[in-house]
């Protein structure tokens, strides 16, 4: 009797240890996903926002004594080309890599994006002009588009990976913390530039063309975070929810083909189904015919306890998880069929339009922060001043503005998103931004004439409510409100809409900034930004609140 009790205690103790190990493993996987995805967004923001600094430095290198142009200033056509390059690439990457993430698995595509960013960033840092043909700005544009494709893939893939690893209670906090690393990347662009400029200080003052080394080093630094975390990206496993979704889709498709009299498999692998019947299933034929991807079959093996083997020899797995007809039909539903229903399309339109309008303002201002810094007299005289001092002051101005408003805004969102909810934060942010842009736009010159400090305070508040508001929630929300099978694709569409807004702001609206004189149209652009953020306030009501809810509760489907 005592032996039996002892054995039961040992079994119970072993079960407890297994549970502890599983929990520890799950916690480590969540921590690892946070670190890898956070590093990705640090690098992404660094590369996106460093273009503003690079353009200023390149003005001294390539237009120091150029005829027919403003001294030390890159012409607007080349400046705009470089600034929109990453945005164009991002838009493509979000659409393409987001779709591939749903089809082939999140982690493999995520790693592929990192490799593309590393190679393209190094290539961009070696851009130069040819004797005849493309100049340095065209080559830089081409390389930065490829950088952007890799960066763009991080948005839907990092969001879905983090969302699928995190618990319901902490999902919003973890996702927003990942996105908040973007703030550190923005700061990093200024900090690295200040450090590199300091290292070349005496060289720059004796030969301004030494700045050619500075912009290349600053740009090349953007490859380091991706390279440092590449191994973790390559070895990161797929989330259980993605594996389960792949398993259910495979089961649904198998049932559909069986009903049509198709022979699914011809090896001797039988999975019992309802009523004691069996159907033949051959992994080999699926792979040979290209019906399913390897990761989907690995998911089936993982979920159902099938031991993988190179020759797919006979084995007797546990009975497959049964799904009813309605659920099977849902699994087979195409992207177009699912979003062809207004209740689903409304959500996608809400996340996409909200991201579009906030990025018009966010990137319109942040990619041109030097204009704002110049307006408050912090930048110095670009034409006649000391290059080292002018560039350093601009970097410091950008650093101060972001430290005061942008970075705190990110982290206020992190610590309040599970308390206030996504919808409340987004509505608050859009309302505050609309009010602030109206005040800044319509009273622009009056505020600057009265007090630079007042202008800085208002601009800083706008930075704060961009991030304690829609800039963060527009990233988090699409990672929660769509079914697993479409999540990366839908998030990619939402994010690409945002990048379209950034391109509209930079290539469209901001080209008007000198209409009527240098920076004369800036107040009217800020007024236009107010109109966009007002639209964002209203489309927010199309998106369901996801705080504390499972995917099943949000989408009304079984996951």
Secondary structure, DSSP 8 states (H G I E B T S, - for coil): -HHHHHHHHHHHHHHHHHHHHHHHHHHHHHHHHHHHHHHHHHHHHHHHHHHHHHHHHHHHHHSSS-TTS-TT---HHHHHHHHHHHHHHHHHHHHHHHHHHHHH-HHHHHHHHHHHHHHHHHHHHT----SSS--HHHHHHHHHHHHHHHHHHHHHHHHHHHHHHS-TTTHHHHHHHHHHHHHHHHHHHHHHHHHHHHHTHHHHHH-GGGHHHHHHHHHHGGGHHHHHTHHHHHH----HHHHHHHHHHHHHHHHHHHHTT-----SS-EEE-GGG-EEE--HHHHHHHT-S-HHHHHHHHHHHT----TT-------------HHHHHHHH--HHHHHTSHHHHHHHHHHHHHHHHHHHHHHHHHTTHHHHHHHTT-S--TTTS-HHHHHHHHHHHHHHHIIIIIHHHHHHHHHHHHHH-HHHHHHHHHHHHHHHHHHHHHTHHHHHHH-HHHHHHHHHHHHHHHHTTHHHHHHHHTTTSS-GGGHHHHHHHHHHHHHHHHHIIIIIGGGGTTTTSTTTTHHHHHHHHHHHHHHHHHHGGGS---TT--HHHHHSS--
